Amino acid sequence: MNWSDDLTACAAIVERGDPLRFRTAMLAPVAQRGALFALYAFNVEVSRAPWVTQESMIAEMRLQWWRDVLEEITKGGTVRRHEVATPLSQVITPTQAELLDELVAARRWDIYRDAFEDAADLNRYIDQTAGHLMWVAASLLGQAAEVPVRHAGRAAGIGAWLRAIPALEEAGRVPLLDGTPDGVSGLAQSGLEALALARKGRGAVPRACTPALLAATAAEPALGYAARYPQAVVEGVLPDAGLGFTLRAATARW
């Protein structure tokens, strides 16, 4: 897609709000980089919408605004002018817009203080946020098999979730179904298992899609550490992406 002032704004939003995905997007071909920036800027805007106000009604309105944008894209009509919504509408399909609508709807959990109902509820949240995001991103870059991409999205989502635990608890949320060491370790282990399943299916994911999946690779050190030392999650001392991520990024292997 042609570069524009909107895409420059999107890139700046991602660089500030999601430095990891900014780095991975920069590994994509220049012609496709803008599409990732538009998608990831959308994700930054949606993910922070529940947190910019203490008023739940205002937070709901902010999320609904994005759902309205996605409905406009789905219907194929005129999409409102906005520095993120406009380029997003130029790169995603109606089907992808429907998936992103589920992502926005899932973010309603962030507004309130209710715990997840059960493991299926938490898994659904991770799959509809990190999973949908990674699947759409991969689809913008190439034609990949969905199952391994979904597994990778789950690994990335659990890794990000474990990192967010201290801030979520400080904000009065209940992010863990089982906050015991065994429970935390088990959640981290499930992320490692998802990453292993994703890599088993790597042959069905074109090399061109690698930038979209590197968030899963970046989560691996934190997942492994949390599985061994679950207290590190509560203490907020999980390791960063590390050298392994840099090497895999350099060789286009996730």
C-alpha positions in Angstrom: 0.0 0.0 0.0 1.1 3.6 -0.6 2.6 5.3 2.4 0.6 8.2 3.9 0.5 10.6 6.8 -2.0 8.2 8.4 0.4 5.3 8.2 3.2 7.5 9.7 0.8 8.2 12.6 0.0 4.5 12.9 3.7 3.6 13.0 4.2 6.2 15.8 1.4 4.8 17.8 2.8 1.3 17.5 6.3 2.4 18.3 5.1 4.0 21.5 2.4 1.6 22.5 3.7 -1.8 21.4 7.5 -1.7 20.8 7.8 -5.4 20.2 5.3 -5.5 17.3 6.9 -2.3 16.0 10.2 -4.2 15.7 8.5 -7.2 14.1 6.6 -5.1 11.6 9.8 -3.5 10.5 11.0 -6.9 9.4 8.2 -7.2 6.9 8.7 -6.0 3.3 8.2 -2.3 2.9 5.1 -2.8 0.7 3.4 -4.7 3.5 4.7 -2.9 6.5 2.0 -0.2 6.4 -0.7 -2.9 6.7 0.8 -4.2 9.9 1.2 -0.8 11.3 -2.5 0.0 10.7 -3.5 -3.3 12.3 -1.2 -3.0 15.3 -2.2 0.7 15.8 -5.8 -0.4 15.9 -4.8 -3.0 18.5 -3.0 -0.4 20.6 -6.0 1.9 20.5 -8.5 -0.8 21.5 -6.3 -2.3 24.2 -5.9 1.0 26.0 -9.5 2.2 25.6 -10.7 0.5 28.8 -7.8 2.1 30.8 -8.0 5.8 29.9 -11.0 6.4 32.1 -12.4 5.2 35.4 -16.0 5.6 34.0 -17.1 2.2 32.6 -19.7 3.8 30.4 -17.1 6.0 28.7 -14.9 3.0 28.2 -17.8 1.0 26.7 -18.4 4.0 24.3 -14.8 4.0 23.3 -14.9 0.3 22.4 -18.2 0.7 20.7 -16.7 3.3 18.5 -14.3 0.8 17.2 -17.0 -1.8 16.8 -18.9 0.7 14.7 -15.8 1.3 12.5 -15.5 -2.5 12.0 -19.2 -2.8 11.1 -18.7 -0.1 8.5 -15.8 -2.1 7.0 -17.8 -5.3 7.1 -20.7 -3.8 5.3 -18.4 -2.3 2.6 -19.8 1.2 2.9 -18.1 4.5 3.7 -15.8 4.3 6.7 -15.4 7.3 9.0 -12.3 9.4 8.6 -9.7 8.6 11.2 -5.9 8.3 11.2 -6.1 4.6 12.2 -9.6 3.6 11.0 -9.0 4.9 7.5 -5.8 2.9 6.7 -7.2 -0.1 8.5 -10.3 -0.1 6.2 -7.9 -0.2 3.2 -6.1 -3.4 4.3 -8.5 -5.8 5.9 -11.4 -7.8 4.5 -14.9 -7.9 5.8 -14.2 -11.3 7.3 -11.1 -10.0 9.1 -13.2 -7.1 10.3 -15.6 -9.5 11.9 -12.7 -11.2 13.7 -11.4 -7.9 15.0 -14.9 -7.1 16.2 -14.7 -10.1 18.4 -11.3 -8.8 19.6 -12.9 -5.5 20.6 -15.8 -7.3 22.3 -13.4 -9.4 24.3 -11.7 -6.3 25.6 -14.8 -5.4 27.6 -13.5 -7.7 30.3 -10.8 -5.1 30.9 -13.3 -2.6 31.9 -14.8 -4.4 34.9 -13.5 -6.3 37.9 -15.2 -9.6 37.4 -13.1 -12.8 37.3 -13.2 -15.1 34.4 -15.9 -17.7 34.8 -13.7 -20.7 34.1 -10.7 -21.9 32.0 -12.7 -21.8 28.8 -13.6 -18.2 29.4 -9.9 -17.2 29.9 -8.9 -19.2 26.9 -11.5 -17.5 24.8 -10.3 -14.1 25.9 -6.7 -15.0 24.9 -7.8 -16.5 21.6 -10.0 -13.6 20.6 -7.4 -11.0 21.5 -3.9 -12.3 20.8 -5.1 -15.2 18.6 -7.3 -13.1 16.3 -4.6 -10.4 16.0 -1.9 -12.8 15.0 -4.1 -14.6 12.5 -5.2 -11.4 10.8 -1.5 -10.2 10.8 -0.3 -13.4 9.2 -3.1 -13.3 6.6 -2.0 -9.8 5.6 1.5 -11.2 4.8 0.7 -14.5 3.1 -1.5 -17.6 3.0 -0.7 -19.6 6.1 -2.5 -22.6 7.7 -4.6 -21.3 10.5 -4.0 -23.9 13.1 -0.3 -23.3 13.7 -0.8 -19.6 13.6 -3.5 -19.9 16.3 -1.2 -21.9 18.5 1.4 -19.3 18.1 -1.1 -16.6 19.0 -2.0 -18.4 22.1 1.6 -18.7 23.2 2.1 -15.0 22.6 -1.1 -14.1 24.4 -0.3 -16.2 27.5 3.2 -14.7 27.6 1.8 -11.1 27.4 -0.9 -12.0 30.0 1.6 -13.3 32.5 3.6 -10.1 32.1 0.5 -8.0 32.8 -0.5 -9.8 36.0 1.1 -7.3 38.5 -0.5 -4.3 36.8 -3.9 -6.0 36.4 -3.9 -7.0 40.1 -2.9 -3.5 41.1 -5.8 -2.2 39.1 -8.2 -4.4 41.0 -8.7 -7.1 38.3 -8.7 -10.8 38.8 -6.6 -12.1 36.0 -5.8 -15.6 37.2 -8.2 -18.5 37.8 -5.6 -20.2 40.0 -3.1 -17.9 41.5 -1.2 -20.6 43.3 2.3 -21.4 42.1 1.1 -24.6 40.5 -1.7 -22.7 38.8 0.6 -20.0 37.4 3.2 -22.6 36.3 0.5 -24.6 34.6 -0.7 -21.6 32.6 2.9 -20.8 31.5 3.4 -24.5 30.6 0.3 -24.4 28.4 1.8 -21.5 26.6 5.0 -23.4 25.9 2.9 -26.4 24.7 1.1 -24.1 22.3 4.3 -22.8 20.9 5.6 -26.3 20.4 2.5 -27.2 18.5 2.8 -24.1 16.4 6.4 -25.0 15.5 5.3 -28.5 14.5 3.1 -26.9 11.9 5.7 -24.4 10.8 6.0 -26.0 7.3 2.5 -24.8 6.6 3.3 -21.2 7.4 5.1 -19.3 4.6 8.4 -17.6 5.4 6.7 -14.3 4.4 4.4 -14.6 7.5 7.3 -14.7 10.0 7.0 -11.1 11.2 3.5 -11.8 12.3 4.5 -14.8 14.4 7.6 -13.5 16.1 5.6 -12.3 19.1 5.3 -15.9 20.0 9.0 -16.4 19.9 9.5 -13.3 22.0 7.2 -14.8 24.7 9.2 -18.0 25.0 11.8 -16.9 27.7 9.0 -15.5 29.9 6.9 -18.6 29.5 9.8 -20.9 30.4 10.8 -18.8 33.4 7.3 -18.6 34.7 6.8 -22.3 34.4 9.9 -22.9 36.5 9.6 -19.9 38.9 5.9 -18.9 39.0 6.6 -16.3 41.8 8.4 -14.2 39.2 5.1 -13.5 37.6 3.7 -11.8 40.8 7.0 -10.1 41.3 7.0 -8.8 37.7 10.5 -10.0 37.0 10.0 -12.2 33.9 12.8 -12.0 31.4 12.5 -10.1 28.1 12.6 -11.5 24.6 16.4 -12.1 24.8 19.0 -13.1 22.3 17.0 -16.1 21.0 14.4 -13.7 19.7 17.0 -11.6 18.0 18.6 -14.6 16.3 15.3 -16.0 15.1 14.2 -12.6 13.8 17.5 -12.3 11.9 17.1 -15.7 10.3 13.3 -15.3 9.8 12.5 -18.4 11.9 10.0 -18.2 14.7 
